[in-house]
Amino acid sequence: QAQLTESGGGLVQPGGSLTISCVASGYPFSEYNISWNRRTPTRGRERVATITSRDGITNYAEAVKGRFTISRDNAENTAYLQMNDLKPEDTAVYYCEAVSRGVRGQGTQVTVSS
């Protein structure tokens, strides 16, 4: 059964940094693009970043460009999202998705607050 599991969320002060992880199992991780997304009750779902399966080409939403970095380790079936200079508006549940596979994780809460 294909599965994605996120970890690493938490509480961080504005201007701080956090790296969250996404571990895949049950499907060929290296064959699918991965996206990091976030959702809030007020803004709904937003795609934050995407990385291609083998070339590692990345794409970012304007709101996070220059602050967030997506990466992946195909040997470890893991994707990462490094988040720097965090702002209160980055507060959300962050979840990863295997694009075109139809697999999403449950998410990890990131709260940016002083």
TORKOL-4160 file (C-alpha; in steps of 0.2 Angstrom, whole numbers, padded with zeros to 4 digits, m for minus):
114
<pt num="1" X="0000" Y="0000" Z="0000"/>
<pt num="2" X="0007" Y="0017" Z="m0005"/>
<pt num="3" X="0010" Y="0028" Z="0009"/>
<pt num="4" X="0018" Y="0045" Z="0013"/>
<pt num="5" X="0023" Y="0050" Z="0031"/>
<pt num="6" X="0028" Y="0068" Z="0036"/>
<pt num="7" X="0038" Y="0073" Z="0052"/>
<pt num="8" X="0047" Y="0087" Z="0059"/>
<pt num="9" X="0034" Y="0100" Z="0062"/>
<pt num="10" X="0033" Y="0111" Z="0077"/>
<pt num="11" X="0033" Y="0128" Z="0085"/>
<pt num="12" X="0045" Y="0141" Z="0078"/>
<pt num="13" X="0048" Y="0159" Z="0081"/>
<pt num="14" X="0046" Y="0172" Z="0067"/>
<pt num="15" X="0063" Y="0172" Z="0057"/>
<pt num="16" X="0067" Y="0155" Z="0062"/>
<pt num="17" X="0070" Y="0139" Z="0052"/>
<pt num="18" X="0063" Y="0122" Z="0051"/>
<pt num="19" X="0065" Y="0106" Z="0040"/>
<pt num="20" X="0051" Y="0094" Z="0038"/>
<pt num="21" X="0053" Y="0077" Z="0030"/>
<pt num="22" X="0042" Y="0065" Z="0020"/>
<pt num="23" X="0045" Y="0046" Z="0019"/>
<pt num="24" X="0038" Y="0036" Z="0006"/>
<pt num="25" X="0034" Y="0017" Z="0006"/>
<pt num="26" X="0024" Y="0005" Z="m0005"/>
<pt num="27" X="0028" Y="0013" Z="m0022"/>
<pt num="28" X="0043" Y="0017" Z="m0033"/>
<pt num="29" X="0047" Y="0034" Z="m0025"/>
<pt num="30" X="0060" Y="0039" Z="m0038"/>
<pt num="31" X="0047" Y="0038" Z="m0053"/>
<pt num="32" X="0036" Y="0052" Z="m0046"/>
<pt num="33" X="0037" Y="0070" Z="m0044"/>
<pt num="34" X="0034" Y="0076" Z="m0026"/>
<pt num="35" X="0025" Y="0091" Z="m0020"/>
<pt num="36" X="0024" Y="0100" Z="m0003"/>
<pt num="37" X="0008" Y="0108" Z="0000"/>
<pt num="38" X="0000" Y="0117" Z="0015"/>
<pt num="39" X="m0018" Y="0120" Z="0021"/>
<pt num="40" X="m0026" Y="0131" Z="0033"/>
<pt num="41" X="m0045" Y="0134" Z="0038"/>
<pt num="42" X="m0045" Y="0151" Z="0030"/>
<pt num="43" X="m0034" Y="0150" Z="0014"/>
<pt num="44" X="m0038" Y="0132" Z="0010"/>
<pt num="45" X="m0025" Y="0121" Z="0000"/>
<pt num="46" X="m0009" Y="0129" Z="m0007"/>
<pt num="47" X="0005" Y="0120" Z="m0017"/>
<pt num="48" X="0021" Y="0127" Z="m0010"/>
<pt num="49" X="0035" Y="0118" Z="m0020"/>
<pt num="50" X="0038" Y="0104" Z="m0032"/>
<pt num="51" X="0053" Y="0093" Z="m0037"/>
<pt num="52" X="0054" Y="0082" Z="m0052"/>
<pt num="53" X="0057" Y="0063" Z="m0050"/>
<pt num="54" X="0075" Y="0061" Z="m0057"/>
<pt num="55" X="0082" Y="0078" Z="m0063"/>
<pt num="56" X="0077" Y="0086" Z="m0047"/>
<pt num="57" X="0070" Y="0102" Z="m0055"/>
<pt num="58" X="0061" Y="0113" Z="m0043"/>
<pt num="59" X="0047" Y="0125" Z="m0043"/>
<pt num="60" X="0041" Y="0136" Z="m0029"/>
<pt num="61" X="0025" Y="0147" Z="m0025"/>
<pt num="62" X="0029" Y="0165" Z="m0025"/>
<pt num="63" X="0025" Y="0167" Z="m0007"/>
<pt num="64" X="0040" Y="0155" Z="m0002"/>
<pt num="65" X="0052" Y="0158" Z="m0016"/>
<pt num="66" X="0069" Y="0162" Z="m0009"/>
<pt num="67" X="0065" Y="0156" Z="0008"/>
<pt num="68" X="0060" Y="0137" Z="0006"/>
<pt num="69" X="0070" Y="0123" Z="m0002"/>
<pt num="70" X="0063" Y="0107" Z="m0008"/>
<pt num="71" X="0075" Y="0092" Z="m0010"/>
<pt num="72" X="0074" Y="0073" Z="m0011"/>
<pt num="73" X="0085" Y="0058" Z="m0008"/>
<pt num="74" X="0079" Y="0044" Z="m0019"/>
<pt num="75" X="0090" Y="0031" Z="m0011"/>
<pt num="76" X="0081" Y="0035" Z="0006"/>
<pt num="77" X="0064" Y="0037" Z="m0002"/>
<pt num="78" X="0063" Y="0054" Z="0007"/>
<pt num="79" X="0059" Y="0071" Z="0002"/>
<pt num="80" X="0062" Y="0087" Z="0012"/>
<pt num="81" X="0057" Y="0105" Z="0014"/>
<pt num="82" X="0069" Y="0117" Z="0022"/>
<pt num="83" X="0060" Y="0133" Z="0028"/>
<pt num="84" X="0070" Y="0148" Z="0032"/>
<pt num="85" X="0064" Y="0166" Z="0038"/>
<pt num="86" X="0048" Y="0159" Z="0043"/>
<pt num="87" X="0033" Y="0171" Z="0045"/>
<pt num="88" X="0017" Y="0169" Z="0055"/>
<pt num="89" X="0007" Y="0167" Z="0038"/>
<pt num="90" X="0017" Y="0151" Z="0035"/>
<pt num="91" X="0008" Y="0143" Z="0049"/>
<pt num="92" X="m0002" Y="0128" Z="0042"/>
<pt num="93" X="m0003" Y="0109" Z="0041"/>
<pt num="94" X="0011" Y="0104" Z="0028"/>
<pt num="95" X="0009" Y="0088" Z="0018"/>
<pt num="96" X="0018" Y="0080" Z="0004"/>
<pt num="97" X="0010" Y="0072" Z="m0012"/>
<pt num="98" X="0016" Y="0060" Z="m0025"/>
<pt num="99" X="0011" Y="0069" Z="m0040"/>
<pt num="100" X="0000" Y="0059" Z="m0052"/>
<pt num="101" X="0001" Y="0044" Z="m0040"/>
<pt num="102" X="m0014" Y="0050" Z="m0030"/>
<pt num="103" X="m0005" Y="0048" Z="m0013"/>
<pt num="104" X="m0004" Y="0061" Z="0000"/>
<pt num="105" X="0002" Y="0061" Z="0018"/>
<pt num="106" X="m0008" Y="0066" Z="0034"/>
<pt num="107" X="0002" Y="0081" Z="0036"/>
<pt num="108" X="0013" Y="0089" Z="0050"/>
<pt num="109" X="0008" Y="0105" Z="0059"/>
<pt num="110" X="0020" Y="0120" Z="0058"/>
<pt num="111" X="0016" Y="0135" Z="0069"/>
<pt num="112" X="0026" Y="0151" Z="0067"/>
<pt num="113" X="0023" Y="0162" Z="0083"/>
<pt num="114" X="0032" Y="0172" Z="0096"/>
